[in-house]
Amino acid sequence: MDFKEAIQYLESTIKYGINPSLSRIIDLCNRLGNPERKFKVIHITGTNGKTSTTKIISSILNQMGFTVGAYTSPHLETVRERIVVNNRMISERDFAECISKIKPMVEEVNKKHKEHLTYFEILTALAFVYFAEKEVDCAVIEVGMGGRWDATNIVVPDVAVVLKIRLDHTDLLGNTIVEIAKEKSKIVKKGCKAITSESQKDVLRIIRERCRREKVELKVYEDNPPLSPLGKGAHPPLSPLGKGGIKGGLSDEKGFSSIIKSKKDGNWLIDIKGIYSAYKNLKLPLIGRHQIDNCAAAVAAVELFYGKALPVEKLKKALAKVKCFGRLELVSENPLIVLDGAHNPDGATALSRALRDEFDYEHLILIIAVLYDKDVESIFNELIPLASMVVVTQNSNNRCAPVEFLKEIVAGFNCDFMVEPKLSSAIKAGLDYSGKDDLICITGSLYTVGEAREILVK
């Protein structure tokens, strides 16, 4: 089987959709010799920021000399992006070989179970097999969706990371943030350590309850007051390092925090108070204030994994190398083009704040395609008021909202807009409309961003 055939085989399983259960993936991995047990794991859930946090953790561990696997989703241009060892995508040859190895077991499992193994379950098993073959010291694994029934949740993590939880995938995870938190907190298991960047009381209560039941030590992010303008006391000074964290989930002590000092030449200059030490004057080359929270969580997670303070120079080198494609990614400066996969209200809020605070432009041209099962109106409410021109379009995903539907929503705003069903035509229209001092932002879905990257590169 070559790479093309492997992709064809994998994509033939998309039709099986999403079927919440761990029985099939457990059966498959048992037949494969339980590769998921052959390396240590940092497991990450949350509504937004999972991939960025995974990338930061992986970079830090790799710089410290660990062999690191990273499993993320979705991909932008090739499925190989999802499975990475030491910052290198799985090769086409290795991908095909892993599929060839897994395929007979997949067929055996499918005969035994009522529902067939899904695309994501097979890909997750492939990642486990590949990481075991490469003998990684640690795999940083991002959940695909939720936590409880996610295929990745057969791992027993050394560290569980629960990022901020907001409304998304309500058709599958629950209609309230508390219901969603119950699903996501299930990645916390006995024997691991846990951190969370969540601050909402009801959600934090759910995470704490899970940690108490599992007798897991929890560290909580110190939620600072709203940011004031840079250079004018954005955050209070670092507090003295104490014991930190929540021993057994029973204490109210805080665990870790971050401080913005300045932003210059595309780099945030930040201080992070970790679990074991304070790290000052760190440079983070990512756009968006929310990435600072992700960075603080990543540092805390690595500290818990490592068991002590991190080597400062290696930490600084690791952060300098971090790249997060499709997340407030600047792909062109002339004209100014930014790609961001904001696909829910919280992501749109973060994007809106970054567009207001971190870019200098005369007019914003917004090119947007959103999946129909998302909260389109809330996403539009965050972004459209910033735009001088909105171009509604579609990506090729079969769940993409049709332009007729998006047109009805955008017509309710007092703004100029165009309708271009093809994404390539929408990008051309945006480029034709923009002036030399304008900004084009392409957003609404990671599928939109992935296709836009391909179009712009070509």
C-alpha positions in Angstrom: 0.0 0.0 0.0 1.4 3.4 -1.0 0.5 6.8 0.6 -2.2 7.5 -1.9 -3.9 4.2 -1.3 -3.5 4.7 2.4 -5.3 8.0 2.2 -8.0 6.6 0.0 -8.6 3.8 2.6 -8.7 6.2 5.5 -11.0 8.6 3.8 -13.4 5.7 2.9 -14.1 5.6 6.7 -15.4 9.2 6.9 -18.9 7.9 6.2 -19.0 6.2 9.6 -19.2 9.7 11.2 -18.8 10.1 15.0 -20.0 7.2 17.3 -19.4 8.0 21.0 -17.7 4.9 22.5 -14.3 3.6 23.6 -15.0 0.0 23.0 -13.9 -0.1 19.4 -10.6 1.8 19.9 -9.8 -0.3 23.0 -10.4 -3.5 21.0 -8.2 -2.2 18.1 -5.4 -1.2 20.4 -5.5 -4.5 22.3 -5.0 -6.3 19.0 -2.1 -4.0 18.2 -0.3 -4.8 21.5 -1.5 -1.6 23.3 1.0 0.8 21.8 -0.6 3.7 23.8 1.0 2.2 27.0 4.6 2.4 25.7 5.2 6.1 26.3 4.4 8.8 28.7 1.5 11.1 27.9 0.5 14.7 28.3 -3.2 14.8 27.4 -4.9 18.1 26.5 -8.5 19.1 26.3 -10.5 22.4 26.3 -12.5 24.4 23.8 -9.8 26.5 22.1 -6.0 26.6 22.3 -5.3 22.8 22.3 -3.1 22.8 19.3 -1.1 25.9 20.3 -0.5 24.4 23.8 0.5 21.1 22.3 3.0 22.9 20.0 4.5 24.9 22.9 4.8 21.8 25.2 6.4 19.8 22.4 8.9 22.5 21.6 9.9 22.8 25.3 10.3 19.0 25.8 12.2 18.6 22.5 14.6 21.4 23.4 15.2 19.7 26.7 16.4 16.6 24.9 13.2 14.4 25.0 12.0 12.6 21.9 8.5 14.0 21.6 5.4 12.9 19.7 2.5 15.3 19.0 -1.0 14.4 17.9 -3.3 17.2 16.9 -6.4 17.8 14.8 -7.7 18.8 12.4 -5.0 19.2 9.8 -4.8 22.2 7.4 -3.3 20.8 4.2 -2.2 17.1 4.8 -3.3 14.6 7.4 0.4 14.0 8.1 0.4 17.3 10.0 -1.5 15.5 12.8 1.2 13.1 13.7 4.6 14.6 14.4 7.8 13.4 16.1 10.4 16.0 17.1 8.7 18.6 15.0 8.7 16.4 11.8 5.6 15.1 10.2 5.2 11.4 9.7 6.6 10.5 6.3 4.3 9.3 3.5 6.1 5.9 3.6 5.7 5.5 7.4 2.0 6.6 7.2 1.3 4.0 4.5 3.2 1.3 6.4 1.2 2.0 9.6 -2.1 1.9 7.8 -1.0 -1.5 6.2 -0.3 -2.8 9.7 -3.5 -1.6 11.2 -5.9 -2.5 8.4 -6.3 -6.2 9.1 -7.1 -5.5 12.8 -9.6 -2.8 11.8 -11.4 -5.3 9.7 -11.5 -7.8 12.6 -12.8 -5.1 15.0 -15.5 -4.1 12.4 -16.8 -7.6 12.2 -17.1 -7.8 16.0 -18.8 -4.5 16.7 -22.1 -3.1 15.6 -20.6 0.2 14.5 -17.5 0.5 12.4 -14.2 2.1 13.5 -14.3 5.8 12.5 -11.8 7.9 10.6 -10.6 9.5 13.9 -10.3 6.2 15.7 -8.2 4.6 13.0 -6.0 7.7 12.8 -5.6 7.8 16.6 -4.5 4.2 16.6 -2.0 5.0 13.8 -0.5 7.8 15.9 -0.1 5.4 18.9 1.6 2.8 16.7 3.9 5.3 15.2 4.9 6.9 18.5 5.6 3.5 19.9 7.8 2.5 16.9 9.7 5.8 17.3 10.1 5.1 21.0 9.1 8.6 22.0 9.7 9.6 25.6 6.4 11.5 25.7 3.4 12.0 23.4 1.5 15.3 23.7 -2.0 14.3 22.7 -4.8 16.7 21.9 -8.4 15.3 22.2 -10.4 15.5 19.0 -13.6 16.5 20.7 -14.7 16.5 24.3 -12.9 14.0 26.5 -15.0 11.1 27.9 -15.7 9.4 24.6 -12.8 10.7 22.6 -10.7 8.0 21.0 -7.6 9.5 22.6 -9.1 8.9 26.1 -7.8 5.4 26.3 -4.5 6.8 27.4 -3.6 7.2 31.1 -1.8 10.5 31.1 1.1 11.5 33.3 -0.3 15.1 33.1 -3.8 16.1 32.1 -4.3 19.7 30.9 -7.8 21.2 30.9 -7.8 24.5 29.0 -10.7 27.0 29.2 -14.1 25.5 28.4 -16.7 27.3 26.4 -19.8 26.3 24.3 -18.9 24.3 21.2 -20.1 20.9 19.7 -23.3 21.3 21.8 -25.1 18.7 19.7 -22.7 16.1 21.1 -21.2 17.4 24.3 -24.1 19.2 26.0 -26.0 22.4 25.9 -24.3 24.1 28.9 -20.7 24.8 29.8 -21.1 22.7 32.9 -22.3 19.7 30.9 -19.4 20.1 28.5 -17.0 20.5 31.5 -18.2 17.1 32.8 -17.3 15.5 29.4 -13.9 17.2 29.1 -12.8 16.6 32.7 -12.9 12.9 32.1 -9.3 12.9 30.8 -8.3 13.3 34.4 -7.5 9.9 35.7 -6.0 8.4 38.9 -2.2 8.5 38.9 -1.8 11.6 36.9 -1.3 15.3 37.8 -3.6 18.0 36.4 -3.6 21.6 35.5 -6.4 23.9 34.3 -6.5 27.4 33.0 -10.2 27.6 33.7 -11.5 30.3 36.0 -15.3 30.1 35.8 -16.6 29.0 39.2 -19.1 26.4 38.0 -16.7 24.9 35.5 -13.8 24.9 38.0 -16.0 23.1 40.5 -16.6 20.3 38.0 -12.9 20.0 37.4 -12.1 20.0 41.1 -14.8 17.4 41.8 -13.2 15.1 39.1 -9.8 15.6 40.7 -11.1 14.7 44.2 -12.7 11.5 42.9 -9.6 10.5 41.1 -7.3 11.7 44.0 -5.4 13.8 41.5 -3.3 16.9 42.3 -4.6 20.0 40.5 -2.8 23.2 39.7 -5.0 26.2 38.8 -4.2 29.3 36.7 -4.3 32.5 38.6 -6.9 34.5 36.7 -5.6 38.1 36.6 -7.8 41.2 36.2 -8.6 42.4 32.6 -5.5 43.6 30.8 -4.8 47.3 30.9 -2.9 49.0 28.0 0.6 47.6 27.6 3.3 49.3 29.6 0.9 50.6 32.2 0.8 47.7 34.6 -0.8 45.1 32.5 -0.7 42.7 35.4 0.3 42.9 39.0 3.9 41.8 39.8 4.7 38.2 40.2 3.6 37.0 43.6 6.2 35.1 45.8 6.5 31.5 44.9 4.6 29.3 47.4 3.6 25.7 47.5 1.0 26.3 44.8 -1.6 24.0 43.4 -4.4 21.9 44.9 -3.1 18.9 46.8 -5.5 16.1 46.1 -8.0 18.6 44.7 -8.8 19.8 48.2 -7.0 23.1 48.5 -7.8 26.5 47.1 -4.2 27.5 46.6 -3.4 28.8 43.1 -0.7 27.3 40.9 0.7 29.3 38.1 0.2 32.7 36.3 1.6 35.0 33.6 2.4 38.6 33.2 2.6 40.7 30.0 5.5 43.2 30.1 5.5 44.5 26.5 5.2 43.6 22.9 7.9 44.4 20.4 8.9 43.2 16.9 6.1 40.6 16.9 7.2 39.1 20.2 5.4 39.2 23.6 7.8 39.8 26.5 6.3 37.9 29.4 7.0 36.5 32.9 5.6 33.2 33.9 5.2 32.0 37.5 5.3 28.3 37.2 4.8 25.5 39.7 8.5 25.2 40.7 10.0 28.5 39.6 9.5 32.0 38.1 10.7 32.6 34.5 11.3 36.2 33.5 11.7 37.9 30.2 10.4 35.1 28.0 9.8 36.0 24.3 6.7 34.4 22.7 6.5 35.0 18.9 2.7 34.3 18.6 0.0 36.8 17.8 -2.9 37.0 20.3 -3.0 37.7 24.0 -4.7 34.3 24.6 -1.5 32.6 23.5 0.1 33.9 26.7 -2.4 31.8 28.8 -1.7 28.8 26.6 2.1 29.4 27.1 1.6 29.5 30.9 -0.4 26.3 30.8 2.3 24.6 28.7 5.1 25.7 31.0 3.2 24.4 34.0 2.4 21.1 32.3 6.0 20.5 31.4 7.1 21.3 34.9 4.7 18.7 36.3 6.0 16.2 33.8 9.6 17.0 34.5 9.1 17.2 38.2 11.2 20.3 38.8 12.1 23.8 37.5 12.9 24.0 33.8 16.3 25.1 32.4 15.7 28.7 31.6 17.9 29.0 28.5 16.3 25.9 26.9 12.9 27.3 27.7 13.7 30.5 25.9 15.1 28.7 22.9 12.0 26.5 22.7 9.5 29.4 22.8 11.5 31.2 20.1 10.9 28.3 17.8 7.1 27.9 18.3 4.9 28.2 15.2 1.2 27.7 15.1 -0.1 27.6 11.5 -3.6 28.7 11.0 -3.8 30.4 14.3 -3.5 34.2 13.8 -0.9 33.3 11.2 0.5 36.2 9.2 1.0 34.7 5.7 1.7 38.0 3.8 2.8 41.5 4.6 2.1 43.0 1.2 -0.8 42.8 1.1 -1.4 42.1 4.8 -3.1 38.7 5.1 -4.0 36.9 8.3 -5.4 33.3 8.6 -7.2 32.2 11.8 -9.3 29.1 12.4 -11.8 30.8 14.8 -14.8 28.5 14.6 -16.7 29.3 17.8 -17.7 32.5 19.7 -14.7 32.3 22.1 -12.3 31.9 19.2 -14.0 34.8 17.4 -13.6 37.0 20.5 -9.9 36.2 20.7 -9.5 37.0 17.0 -11.5 40.2 17.2 -9.3 41.4 20.1 -6.2 40.6 18.2 -7.4 42.4 15.1 -8.2 45.5 17.1 -5.1 45.6 19.3 -2.2 44.0 17.4 -2.5 45.1 13.8 -2.2 48.5 12.1 -4.5 48.9 9.0 -6.9 51.2 7.4 -9.7 48.8 6.4 -10.5 45.2 7.3 -11.7 42.8 4.6 -13.2 39.7 6.2 -13.4 36.5 4.2 -15.4 33.9 6.1 -16.8 30.4 5.7 -18.3 28.6 8.7 -19.5 25.1 9.3 -23.3 24.9 9.6 -23.3 23.3 13.0 -21.5 26.3 14.6 -22.9 29.3 16.3 -22.7 31.5 13.2 -24.5 34.5 14.5 -22.3 34.8 17.6 -19.2 34.4 15.5 -20.5 37.1 13.1 -21.4 39.4 16.0 -17.8 39.4 17.1 -16.1 39.9 13.8 -18.4 41.8 11.3 -18.5 45.1 13.2 -14.7 45.4 12.6 -15.0 44.9 8.8 -15.3 47.4 6.0 -16.1 44.6 3.6 -17.3 41.0 4.3 -17.0 38.3 1.7 -19.1 35.2 2.6 -17.9 32.0 1.0 -17.7 28.2 1.4 -15.0 25.7 2.0 -15.2 22.2 0.6 -16.2 20.4 3.8 -19.6 18.8 3.5 -20.7 20.5 6.8 -20.0 24.0 5.5 -22.9 26.4 5.7 -24.1 27.5 2.2 -23.5 31.1 1.2 -27.2 31.7 1.0 -27.5 31.0 4.7 -24.6 33.2 5.6 -25.9 35.9 3.3 -29.1 36.1 5.3 -27.2 36.6 8.5 -24.7 39.1 7.2 -27.5 41.1 5.6 -28.7 41.9 9.1 -25.5 43.9 9.8 -24.9 47.5 8.6 -22.0 46.5 6.4 -20.9 46.1 2.8 -20.7 42.4 1.7 -20.1 40.2 -1.3 -21.1 36.6 -1.9 -18.6 34.3 -3.6 -19.4 30.5 -3.3 -15.9 29.5 -4.2 -13.2 30.2 -1.7 -10.6 30.9 -4.4 -13.0 33.5 -6.0 -13.6 35.0 -2.5 -9.9 35.4 -1.9 -9.4 37.1 -5.4 -12.4 39.4 -4.6 -10.8 40.4 -1.3 -7.4 41.0 -2.9 -9.1 43.1 -5.7 -11.0 45.2 -3.1 -8.2 45.8 -0.7 -5.8 48.8 -0.7 -2.2 48.8 0.2 -2.9 49.8 3.8 -5.7 47.3 4.4 -5.8 43.9 6.2 -7.4 40.7 4.8 -8.5 38.2 7.4 -9.6 34.7 6.3 -11.4 32.8 9.0 -14.5 30.9 10.3 -13.0 27.4 10.3 -9.7 25.5 10.2 -11.0 23.9 7.0 -11.4 27.4 5.5 -7.9 28.3 6.6 -6.3 25.1 5.3 -7.8 25.5 1.9 -6.9 29.2 1.9 -3.2 28.3 2.6 -3.1 26.0 -0.3 -4.7 28.6 -2.6 -2.4 31.4 -1.5 0.8 29.2 -1.8 -0.2 28.1 -5.3 
